[in-house]
Amino acid sequence: MPATLEVKCTEDDCELDMFEMHYTYDIPDDVGVSDFSCPYCGETDSLDEIEL
């Protein structure tokens, strides 16, 4: 099963609570939260992985 990454945005002015990304099998192993930006506010430094 492809990897799933749950992410939250901690930017104070952002209305996005959390989102989930589903990877394909072809995504490199070293790709992580720091490689993405918030789809709502566009910030990159405010994303944190939600660890279950």
PyMOL commands that set and color helices and strands:
alter all, ss='L'
color gray80, all
select helices_A, chain A and resi 33-35
alter helices_A, ss='H'
color red, helices_A
select strands_A, chain A and resi 4-9+18-22+47-49
alter strands_A, ss='S'
color yellow, strands_A
deselect
rebuild
show_as cartoon
